[in-house]
Amino acid sequence: MSWLGIILIVLGLYFAFKVAGFVLKLAMWALVLFGLYWLLAPHLGLPWPA
């Protein structure tokens, strides 16, 4: 395997972990926002999530 191939594999793994971390962080924020809506919707007169 050439040096270029090794460098491309390392960069690919690095960016894959970066993207996975971003997706997990985005999913966590979505869960937090949904939880806040679930708790606050009845008090604000908004429809209850089903």
PDBQT receptor file of N, H, CA, C and O in Angstrom, charges set to zero:
ATOM      1  N   MET A   1       0.846  -1.171   0.000  1.00  0.00    +0.000 N 
ATOM      2  CA  MET A   1       0.000   0.000   0.000  1.00  0.00    +0.000 C 
ATOM      3  C   MET A   1       0.896   1.240   0.000  1.00  0.00    +0.000 C 
ATOM      4  O   MET A   1       1.896   1.304   0.715  1.00  0.00    +0.000 OA
ATOM      5  N   SER A   2       0.519   2.206  -0.806  1.00  0.00    +0.000 N 
ATOM      6  H   SER A   2      -0.293   2.154  -1.387  1.00  0.00    +0.000 HD
ATOM      7  CA  SER A   2       1.342   3.407  -0.919  1.00  0.00    +0.000 C 
ATOM      8  C   SER A   2       1.085   4.359   0.255  1.00  0.00    +0.000 C 
ATOM      9  O   SER A   2       0.116   4.218   1.000  1.00  0.00    +0.000 OA
ATOM     10  N   TRP A   3       1.983   5.323   0.385  1.00  0.00    +0.000 N 
ATOM     11  H   TRP A   3       2.770   5.437  -0.221  1.00  0.00    +0.000 HD
ATOM     12  CA  TRP A   3       1.827   6.324   1.442  1.00  0.00    +0.000 C 
ATOM     13  C   TRP A   3       0.549   7.130   1.244  1.00  0.00    +0.000 C 
ATOM     14  O   TRP A   3      -0.123   7.496   2.208  1.00  0.00    +0.000 OA
ATOM     15  N   LEU A   4       0.228   7.398   0.000  1.00  0.00    +0.000 N 
ATOM     16  H   LEU A   4       0.775   7.100  -0.783  1.00  0.00    +0.000 HD
ATOM     17  CA  LEU A   4      -0.981   8.159  -0.286  1.00  0.00    +0.000 C 
ATOM     18  C   LEU A   4      -2.224   7.400   0.184  1.00  0.00    +0.000 C 
ATOM     19  O   LEU A   4      -3.150   7.996   0.734  1.00  0.00    +0.000 OA
ATOM     20  N   GLY A   5      -2.239   6.096  -0.033  1.00  0.00    +0.000 N 
ATOM     21  H   GLY A   5      -1.486   5.612  -0.479  1.00  0.00    +0.000 HD
ATOM     22  CA  GLY A   5      -3.366   5.277   0.418  1.00  0.00    +0.000 C 
ATOM     23  C   GLY A   5      -3.502   5.284   1.931  1.00  0.00    +0.000 C 
ATOM     24  O   GLY A   5      -4.609   5.389   2.460  1.00  0.00    +0.000 OA
ATOM     25  N   ILE A   6      -2.381   5.172   2.624  1.00  0.00    +0.000 N 
ATOM     26  H   ILE A   6      -1.482   5.086   2.195  1.00  0.00    +0.000 HD
ATOM     27  CA  ILE A   6      -2.405   5.188   4.093  1.00  0.00    +0.000 C 
ATOM     28  C   ILE A   6      -2.910   6.538   4.603  1.00  0.00    +0.000 C 
ATOM     29  O   ILE A   6      -3.725   6.592   5.524  1.00  0.00    +0.000 OA
ATOM     30  N   ILE A   7      -2.428   7.619   4.005  1.00  0.00    +0.000 N 
ATOM     31  H   ILE A   7      -1.767   7.575   3.257  1.00  0.00    +0.000 HD
ATOM     32  CA  ILE A   7      -2.867   8.955   4.415  1.00  0.00    +0.000 C 
ATOM     33  C   ILE A   7      -4.358   9.137   4.154  1.00  0.00    +0.000 C 
ATOM     34  O   ILE A   7      -5.065   9.710   4.983  1.00  0.00    +0.000 OA
ATOM     35  N   LEU A   8      -4.843   8.655   3.012  1.00  0.00    +0.000 N 
ATOM     36  H   LEU A   8      -4.269   8.189   2.338  1.00  0.00    +0.000 HD
ATOM     37  CA  LEU A   8      -6.264   8.779   2.701  1.00  0.00    +0.000 C 
ATOM     38  C   LEU A   8      -7.128   7.968   3.670  1.00  0.00    +0.000 C 
ATOM     39  O   LEU A   8      -8.205   8.420   4.057  1.00  0.00    +0.000 OA
ATOM     40  N   ILE A   9      -6.674   6.789   4.060  1.00  0.00    +0.000 N 
ATOM     41  H   ILE A   9      -5.799   6.422   3.745  1.00  0.00    +0.000 HD
ATOM     42  CA  ILE A   9      -7.423   5.981   5.023  1.00  0.00    +0.000 C 
ATOM     43  C   ILE A   9      -7.466   6.670   6.381  1.00  0.00    +0.000 C 
ATOM     44  O   ILE A   9      -8.517   6.707   7.021  1.00  0.00    +0.000 OA
ATOM     45  N   VAL A  10      -6.346   7.211   6.826  1.00  0.00    +0.000 N 
ATOM     46  H   VAL A  10      -5.492   7.181   6.306  1.00  0.00    +0.000 HD
ATOM     47  CA  VAL A  10      -6.302   7.906   8.117  1.00  0.00    +0.000 C 
ATOM     48  C   VAL A  10      -7.209   9.137   8.090  1.00  0.00    +0.000 C 
ATOM     49  O   VAL A  10      -7.957   9.375   9.038  1.00  0.00    +0.000 OA
ATOM     50  N   LEU A  11      -7.146   9.919   7.012  1.00  0.00    +0.000 N 
ATOM     51  H   LEU A  11      -6.538   9.725   6.242  1.00  0.00    +0.000 HD
ATOM     52  CA  LEU A  11      -8.014  11.091   6.911  1.00  0.00    +0.000 C 
ATOM     53  C   LEU A  11      -9.486  10.691   6.846  1.00  0.00    +0.000 C 
ATOM     54  O   LEU A  11     -10.334  11.357   7.439  1.00  0.00    +0.000 OA
ATOM     55  N   GLY A  12      -9.791   9.625   6.139  1.00  0.00    +0.000 N 
ATOM     56  H   GLY A  12      -9.102   9.084   5.657  1.00  0.00    +0.000 HD
ATOM     57  CA  GLY A  12     -11.168   9.140   6.063  1.00  0.00    +0.000 C 
ATOM     58  C   GLY A  12     -11.696   8.722   7.418  1.00  0.00    +0.000 C 
ATOM     59  O   GLY A  12     -12.833   9.042   7.764  1.00  0.00    +0.000 OA
ATOM     60  N   LEU A  13     -10.884   8.007   8.196  1.00  0.00    +0.000 N 
ATOM     61  H   LEU A  13      -9.960   7.747   7.915  1.00  0.00    +0.000 HD
ATOM     62  CA  LEU A  13     -11.303   7.608   9.542  1.00  0.00    +0.000 C 
ATOM     63  C   LEU A  13     -11.496   8.825  10.447  1.00  0.00    +0.000 C 
ATOM     64  O   LEU A  13     -12.452   8.885  11.220  1.00  0.00    +0.000 OA
ATOM     65  N   TYR A  14     -10.587   9.790  10.347  1.00  0.00    +0.000 N 
ATOM     66  H   TYR A  14      -9.811   9.741   9.719  1.00  0.00    +0.000 HD
ATOM     67  CA  TYR A  14     -10.688  11.003  11.156  1.00  0.00    +0.000 C 
ATOM     68  C   TYR A  14     -11.998  11.744  10.869  1.00  0.00    +0.000 C 
ATOM     69  O   TYR A  14     -12.723  12.120  11.790  1.00  0.00    +0.000 OA
ATOM     70  N   PHE A  15     -12.291  11.947   9.585  1.00  0.00    +0.000 N 
ATOM     71  H   PHE A  15     -11.703  11.642   8.836  1.00  0.00    +0.000 HD
ATOM     72  CA  PHE A  15     -13.516  12.664   9.232  1.00  0.00    +0.000 C 
ATOM     73  C   PHE A  15     -14.762  11.850   9.544  1.00  0.00    +0.000 C 
ATOM     74  O   PHE A  15     -15.803  12.428   9.859  1.00  0.00    +0.000 OA
ATOM     75  N   ALA A  16     -14.688  10.529   9.465  1.00  0.00    +0.000 N 
ATOM     76  H   ALA A  16     -13.842  10.059   9.209  1.00  0.00    +0.000 HD
ATOM     77  CA  ALA A  16     -15.835   9.693   9.825  1.00  0.00    +0.000 C 
ATOM     78  C   ALA A  16     -16.161   9.855  11.308  1.00  0.00    +0.000 C 
ATOM     79  O   ALA A  16     -17.332   9.950  11.675  1.00  0.00    +0.000 OA
ATOM     80  N   PHE A  17     -15.141   9.887  12.162  1.00  0.00    +0.000 N 
ATOM     81  H   PHE A  17     -14.189   9.810  11.863  1.00  0.00    +0.000 HD
ATOM     82  CA  PHE A  17     -15.383  10.098  13.589  1.00  0.00    +0.000 C 
ATOM     83  C   PHE A  17     -15.916  11.503  13.862  1.00  0.00    +0.000 C 
ATOM     84  O   PHE A  17     -16.766  11.682  14.734  1.00  0.00    +0.000 OA
ATOM     85  N   LYS A  18     -15.427  12.499  13.129  1.00  0.00    +0.000 N 
ATOM     86  H   LYS A  18     -14.736  12.354  12.420  1.00  0.00    +0.000 HD
ATOM     87  CA  LYS A  18     -15.921  13.866  13.295  1.00  0.00    +0.000 C 
ATOM     88  C   LYS A  18     -17.399  13.949  12.918  1.00  0.00    +0.000 C 
ATOM     89  O   LYS A  18     -18.189  14.561  13.636  1.00  0.00    +0.000 OA
ATOM     90  N   VAL A  19     -17.772  13.340  11.803  1.00  0.00    +0.000 N 
ATOM     91  H   VAL A  19     -17.130  12.843  11.219  1.00  0.00    +0.000 HD
ATOM     92  CA  VAL A  19     -19.164  13.370  11.352  1.00  0.00    +0.000 C 
ATOM     93  C   VAL A  19     -20.050  12.609  12.326  1.00  0.00    +0.000 C 
ATOM     94  O   VAL A  19     -21.151  13.062  12.640  1.00  0.00    +0.000 OA
ATOM     95  N   ALA A  20     -19.588  11.460  12.810  1.00  0.00    +0.000 N 
ATOM     96  H   ALA A  20     -18.693  11.093  12.555  1.00  0.00    +0.000 HD
ATOM     97  CA  ALA A  20     -20.378  10.680  13.763  1.00  0.00    +0.000 C 
ATOM     98  C   ALA A  20     -20.588  11.472  15.054  1.00  0.00    +0.000 C 
ATOM     99  O   ALA A  20     -21.679  11.443  15.623  1.00  0.00    +0.000 OA
ATOM    100  N   GLY A  21     -19.571  12.167  15.514  1.00  0.00    +0.000 N 
ATOM    101  H   GLY A  21     -18.685  12.190  15.051  1.00  0.00    +0.000 HD
ATOM    102  CA  GLY A  21     -19.710  12.990  16.711  1.00  0.00    +0.000 C 
ATOM    103  C   GLY A  21     -20.709  14.118  16.510  1.00  0.00    +0.000 C 
ATOM    104  O   GLY A  21     -21.501  14.419  17.403  1.00  0.00    +0.000 OA
ATOM    105  N   PHE A  22     -20.672  14.742  15.339  1.00  0.00    +0.000 N 
ATOM    106  H   PHE A  22     -20.029  14.497  14.613  1.00  0.00    +0.000 HD
ATOM    107  CA  PHE A  22     -21.617  15.817  15.039  1.00  0.00    +0.000 C 
ATOM    108  C   PHE A  22     -23.045  15.291  14.990  1.00  0.00    +0.000 C 
ATOM    109  O   PHE A  22     -23.958  15.936  15.507  1.00  0.00    +0.000 OA
ATOM    110  N   VAL A  23     -23.248  14.135  14.379  1.00  0.00    +0.000 N 
ATOM    111  H   VAL A  23     -22.506  13.611  13.960  1.00  0.00    +0.000 HD
ATOM    112  CA  VAL A  23     -24.594  13.552  14.284  1.00  0.00    +0.000 C 
ATOM    113  C   VAL A  23     -25.114  13.192  15.672  1.00  0.00    +0.000 C 
ATOM    114  O   VAL A  23     -26.286  13.423  15.971  1.00  0.00    +0.000 OA
ATOM    115  N   LEU A  24     -24.259  12.628  16.520  1.00  0.00    +0.000 N 
ATOM    116  H   LEU A  24     -23.307  12.440  16.277  1.00  0.00    +0.000 HD
ATOM    117  CA  LEU A  24     -24.690  12.291  17.879  1.00  0.00    +0.000 C 
ATOM    118  C   LEU A  24     -25.020  13.549  18.689  1.00  0.00    +0.000 C 
ATOM    119  O   LEU A  24     -25.984  13.561  19.454  1.00  0.00    +0.000 OA
ATOM    120  N   LYS A  25     -24.226  14.597  18.521  1.00  0.00    +0.000 N 
ATOM    121  H   LYS A  25     -23.442  14.587  17.899  1.00  0.00    +0.000 HD
ATOM    122  CA  LYS A  25     -24.494  15.851  19.221  1.00  0.00    +0.000 C 
ATOM    123  C   LYS A  25     -25.813  16.462  18.736  1.00  0.00    +0.000 C 
ATOM    124  O   LYS A  25     -26.587  16.991  19.534  1.00  0.00    +0.000 OA
ATOM    125  N   LEU A  26     -26.059  16.386  17.442  1.00  0.00    +0.000 N 
ATOM    126  H   LEU A  26     -25.430  15.956  16.794  1.00  0.00    +0.000 HD
ATOM    127  CA  LEU A  26     -27.307  16.895  16.886  1.00  0.00    +0.000 C 
ATOM    128  C   LEU A  26     -28.502  16.102  17.404  1.00  0.00    +0.000 C 
ATOM    129  O   LEU A  26     -29.540  16.682  17.724  1.00  0.00    +0.000 OA
ATOM    130  N   ALA A  27     -28.365  14.789  17.488  1.00  0.00    +0.000 N 
ATOM    131  H   ALA A  27     -27.522  14.318  17.229  1.00  0.00    +0.000 HD
ATOM    132  CA  ALA A  27     -29.446  13.947  18.011  1.00  0.00    +0.000 C 
ATOM    133  C   ALA A  27     -29.697  14.247  19.486  1.00  0.00    +0.000 C 
ATOM    134  O   ALA A  27     -30.846  14.238  19.928  1.00  0.00    +0.000 OA
ATOM    135  N   MET A  28     -28.651  14.509  20.245  1.00  0.00    +0.000 N 
ATOM    136  H   MET A  28     -27.718  14.516  19.886  1.00  0.00    +0.000 HD
ATOM    137  CA  MET A  28     -28.821  14.824  21.660  1.00  0.00    +0.000 C 
ATOM    138  C   MET A  28     -29.561  16.147  21.836  1.00  0.00    +0.000 C 
ATOM    139  O   MET A  28     -30.427  16.254  22.704  1.00  0.00    +0.000 OA
ATOM    140  N   TRP A  29     -29.236  17.155  21.028  1.00  0.00    +0.000 N 
ATOM    141  H   TRP A  29     -28.533  17.069  20.322  1.00  0.00    +0.000 HD
ATOM    142  CA  TRP A  29     -29.944  18.427  21.110  1.00  0.00    +0.000 C 
ATOM    143  C   TRP A  29     -31.403  18.266  20.705  1.00  0.00    +0.000 C 
ATOM    144  O   TRP A  29     -32.279  18.893  21.301  1.00  0.00    +0.000 OA
ATOM    145  N   ALA A  30     -31.677  17.443  19.709  1.00  0.00    +0.000 N 
ATOM    146  H   ALA A  30     -30.965  16.934  19.225  1.00  0.00    +0.000 HD
ATOM    147  CA  ALA A  30     -33.066  17.191  19.311  1.00  0.00    +0.000 C 
ATOM    148  C   ALA A  30     -33.833  16.538  20.457  1.00  0.00    +0.000 C 
ATOM    149  O   ALA A  30     -34.992  16.875  20.700  1.00  0.00    +0.000 OA
ATOM    150  N   LEU A  31     -33.197  15.616  21.153  1.00  0.00    +0.000 N 
ATOM    151  H   LEU A  31     -32.256  15.343  20.956  1.00  0.00    +0.000 HD
ATOM    152  CA  LEU A  31     -33.835  14.967  22.297  1.00  0.00    +0.000 C 
ATOM    153  C   LEU A  31     -34.096  15.963  23.425  1.00  0.00    +0.000 C 
ATOM    154  O   LEU A  31     -35.148  15.910  24.061  1.00  0.00    +0.000 OA
ATOM    155  N   VAL A  32     -33.163  16.858  23.678  1.00  0.00    +0.000 N 
ATOM    156  H   VAL A  32     -32.308  16.901  23.161  1.00  0.00    +0.000 HD
ATOM    157  CA  VAL A  32     -33.340  17.878  24.716  1.00  0.00    +0.000 C 
ATOM    158  C   VAL A  32     -34.499  18.809  24.359  1.00  0.00    +0.000 C 
ATOM    159  O   VAL A  32     -35.334  19.117  25.209  1.00  0.00    +0.000 OA
ATOM    160  N   LEU A  33     -34.549  19.257  23.102  1.00  0.00    +0.000 N 
ATOM    161  H   LEU A  33     -33.870  19.006  22.412  1.00  0.00    +0.000 HD
ATOM    162  CA  LEU A  33     -35.631  20.151  22.693  1.00  0.00    +0.000 C 
ATOM    163  C   LEU A  33     -36.984  19.462  22.756  1.00  0.00    +0.000 C 
ATOM    164  O   LEU A  33     -37.972  20.074  23.160  1.00  0.00    +0.000 OA
ATOM    165  N   PHE A  34     -37.040  18.197  22.361  1.00  0.00    +0.000 N 
ATOM    166  H   PHE A  34     -36.237  17.700  22.032  1.00  0.00    +0.000 HD
ATOM    167  CA  PHE A  34     -38.294  17.452  22.445  1.00  0.00    +0.000 C 
ATOM    168  C   PHE A  34     -38.722  17.286  23.900  1.00  0.00    +0.000 C 
ATOM    169  O   PHE A  34     -39.905  17.408  24.216  1.00  0.00    +0.000 OA
ATOM    170  N   GLY A  35     -37.770  17.011  24.785  1.00  0.00    +0.000 N 
ATOM    171  H   GLY A  35     -36.808  16.913  24.529  1.00  0.00    +0.000 HD
ATOM    172  CA  GLY A  35     -38.087  16.875  26.205  1.00  0.00    +0.000 C 
ATOM    173  C   GLY A  35     -38.609  18.175  26.799  1.00  0.00    +0.000 C 
ATOM    174  O   GLY A  35     -39.557  18.165  27.584  1.00  0.00    +0.000 OA
ATOM    175  N   LEU A  36     -37.994  19.292  26.426  1.00  0.00    +0.000 N 
ATOM    176  H   LEU A  36     -37.224  19.300  25.788  1.00  0.00    +0.000 HD
ATOM    177  CA  LEU A  36     -38.483  20.587  26.911  1.00  0.00    +0.000 C 
ATOM    178  C   LEU A  36     -39.889  20.867  26.409  1.00  0.00    +0.000 C 
ATOM    179  O   LEU A  36     -40.736  21.351  27.159  1.00  0.00    +0.000 OA
ATOM    180  N   TYR A  37     -40.138  20.564  25.140  1.00  0.00    +0.000 N 
ATOM    181  H   TYR A  37     -39.450  20.171  24.530  1.00  0.00    +0.000 HD
ATOM    182  CA  TYR A  37     -41.483  20.762  24.599  1.00  0.00    +0.000 C 
ATOM    183  C   TYR A  37     -42.486  19.868  25.311  1.00  0.00    +0.000 C 
ATOM    184  O   TYR A  37     -43.601  20.293  25.615  1.00  0.00    +0.000 OA
ATOM    185  N   TRP A  38     -42.089  18.636  25.574  1.00  0.00    +0.000 N 
ATOM    186  H   TRP A  38     -41.183  18.290  25.327  1.00  0.00    +0.000 HD
ATOM    187  CA  TRP A  38     -42.967  17.681  26.255  1.00  0.00    +0.000 C 
ATOM    188  C   TRP A  38     -43.370  18.203  27.640  1.00  0.00    +0.000 C 
ATOM    189  O   TRP A  38     -44.515  18.048  28.064  1.00  0.00    +0.000 OA
ATOM    190  N   LEU A  39     -42.418  18.819  28.330  1.00  0.00    +0.000 N 
ATOM    191  H   LEU A  39     -41.488  18.945  27.985  1.00  0.00    +0.000 HD
ATOM    192  CA  LEU A  39     -42.698  19.319  29.674  1.00  0.00    +0.000 C 
ATOM    193  C   LEU A  39     -43.438  20.658  29.674  1.00  0.00    +0.000 C 
ATOM    194  O   LEU A  39     -44.290  20.892  30.532  1.00  0.00    +0.000 OA
ATOM    195  N   LEU A  40     -43.122  21.533  28.726  1.00  0.00    +0.000 N 
ATOM    196  H   LEU A  40     -42.430  21.343  28.029  1.00  0.00    +0.000 HD
ATOM    197  CA  LEU A  40     -43.665  22.888  28.763  1.00  0.00    +0.000 C 
ATOM    198  C   LEU A  40     -44.928  23.080  27.941  1.00  0.00    +0.000 C 
ATOM    199  O   LEU A  40     -45.641  24.060  28.158  1.00  0.00    +0.000 OA
ATOM    200  N   ALA A  41     -45.232  22.193  27.012  1.00  0.00    +0.000 N 
ATOM    201  H   ALA A  41     -44.652  21.398  26.836  1.00  0.00    +0.000 HD
ATOM    202  CA  ALA A  41     -46.388  22.372  26.130  1.00  0.00    +0.000 C 
ATOM    203  C   ALA A  41     -47.699  22.516  26.893  1.00  0.00    +0.000 C 
ATOM    204  O   ALA A  41     -48.480  23.409  26.561  1.00  0.00    +0.000 OA
ATOM    205  N   PRO A  42     -47.985  21.691  27.894  1.00  0.00    +0.000 N 
ATOM    206  CA  PRO A  42     -49.267  21.849  28.595  1.00  0.00    +0.000 C 
ATOM    207  C   PRO A  42     -49.389  23.199  29.319  1.00  0.00    +0.000 C 
ATOM    208  O   PRO A  42     -50.484  23.753  29.421  1.00  0.00    +0.000 OA
ATOM    209  N   HIS A  43     -48.282  23.718  29.811  1.00  0.00    +0.000 N 
ATOM    210  H   HIS A  43     -47.392  23.268  29.728  1.00  0.00    +0.000 HD
ATOM    211  CA  HIS A  43     -48.311  24.978  30.553  1.00  0.00    +0.000 C 
ATOM    212  C   HIS A  43     -48.451  26.186  29.630  1.00  0.00    +0.000 C 
ATOM    213  O   HIS A  43     -48.948  27.234  30.042  1.00  0.00    +0.000 OA
ATOM    214  N   LEU A  44     -48.014  26.037  28.385  1.00  0.00    +0.000 N 
ATOM    215  H   LEU A  44     -47.610  25.186  28.050  1.00  0.00    +0.000 HD
ATOM    216  CA  LEU A  44     -48.066  27.149  27.438  1.00  0.00    +0.000 C 
ATOM    217  C   LEU A  44     -49.285  27.081  26.527  1.00  0.00    +0.000 C 
ATOM    218  O   LEU A  44     -49.449  27.933  25.654  1.00  0.00    +0.000 OA
ATOM    219  N   GLY A  45     -50.135  26.087  26.716  1.00  0.00    +0.000 N 
ATOM    220  H   GLY A  45     -50.001  25.395  27.425  1.00  0.00    +0.000 HD
ATOM    221  CA  GLY A  45     -51.328  25.956  25.897  1.00  0.00    +0.000 C 
ATOM    222  C   GLY A  45     -51.065  25.392  24.511  1.00  0.00    +0.000 C 
ATOM    223  O   GLY A  45     -51.883  25.562  23.607  1.00  0.00    +0.000 OA
ATOM    224  N   LEU A  46     -49.945  24.732  24.337  1.00  0.00    +0.000 N 
ATOM    225  H   LEU A  46     -49.281  24.594  25.072  1.00  0.00    +0.000 HD
ATOM    226  CA  LEU A  46     -49.617  24.119  23.049  1.00  0.00    +0.000 C 
ATOM    227  C   LEU A  46     -50.148  22.695  23.020  1.00  0.00    +0.000 C 
ATOM    228  O   LEU A  46     -50.405  22.110  24.073  1.00  0.00    +0.000 OA
ATOM    229  N   PRO A  47     -50.316  22.127  21.827  1.00  0.00    +0.000 N 
ATOM    230  CA  PRO A  47     -50.814  20.747  21.766  1.00  0.00    +0.000 C 
ATOM    231  C   PRO A  47     -49.835  19.766  22.401  1.00  0.00    +0.000 C 
ATOM    232  O   PRO A  47     -48.621  19.906  22.251  1.00  0.00    +0.000 OA
ATOM    233  N   TRP A  48     -50.361  18.787  23.101  1.00  0.00    +0.000 N 
ATOM    234  H   TRP A  48     -51.347  18.674  23.223  1.00  0.00    +0.000 HD
ATOM    235  CA  TRP A  48     -49.553  17.767  23.759  1.00  0.00    +0.000 C 
ATOM    236  C   TRP A  48     -48.967  16.827  22.707  1.00  0.00    +0.000 C 
ATOM    237  O   TRP A  48     -49.708  16.321  21.864  1.00  0.00    +0.000 OA
ATOM    238  N   PRO A  49     -47.675  16.584  22.734  1.00  0.00    +0.000 N 
ATOM    239  CA  PRO A  49     -47.095  15.663  21.743  1.00  0.00    +0.000 C 
ATOM    240  C   PRO A  49     -47.564  14.234  21.986  1.00  0.00    +0.000 C 
ATOM    241  O   PRO A  49     -47.612  13.758  23.120  1.00  0.00    +0.000 OA
ATOM    242  N   ALA A  50     -47.905  13.568  20.894  1.00  0.00    +0.000 N 
ATOM    243  H   ALA A  50     -47.866  13.955  19.973  1.00  0.00    +0.000 HD
ATOM    244  CA  ALA A  50     -48.411  12.196  21.027  1.00  0.00    +0.000 C 
ATOM    245  C   ALA A  50     -47.413  11.199  20.498  1.00  0.00    +0.000 C 
ATOM    246  O   ALA A  50     -47.668   9.995  20.528  1.00  0.00    +0.000 OA
TER     247      ALA A  50
